[in-house]
Amino acid sequence: MLKPTCRIVKSASLKKDGGLLGRALAAMGGPNQVKVGFPASKTEDGIVDRAIRNEFGTRGSGKFFVRKGKGGKVMGGFGGPVPERPFMRNAMRSNRDKYQRAMAAAARRILRGIMAGENGATLKREALERLGALAQGDIQKEITSLRSPPNSPLTIALKGSSNPLIDTGEMRAAVTWTIED
């Protein structure tokens, strides 16, 4: 899972006399990172597998298969290679500057909050929640908008759509985030 990470690093040059930066770092506590994508604890295995196959591509088996999709819809294919469609990496790369600006604004908000007596760990958790929701939406937008490489004519005929990453919408809906300490 790709994850934008916000970490606070303590510097050896900090004064131990309780200066503003020292107090801010001491008050931080709480979680240190947000993971965005398909956390195993929140996502069915089949969806995780589908996301991995699409993100990195496969070589394919060359065997015909048939399975029942959502709502009993019969689906199939030749198990050919799935081309790489890096929707998560594209979303992270395309929005890196936006995430950096969001983290800088969050750091300023946290420091102002601590100066006003607010709980630094709570403020950091709230900032990570906002960042997680932001990245989740960006990944979902990329799943919707990615068109290249296109589906094969057989895949389009079988699923009735030319959108490479959307069949039932299940994978897009499963994109989520989790905060970890």
PyMOL commands that set and color helices and strands:
alter all, ss='L'
color gray80, all
select helices_A, chain A and resi 20-28+45-56+70-72+87-94+96-115+120-145+153-159+170-174
alter helices_A, ss='H'
color red, helices_A
select strands_A, chain A and resi 33-37+65-68+74-77+176-180
alter strands_A, ss='S'
color yellow, strands_A
deselect
rebuild
show_as cartoon
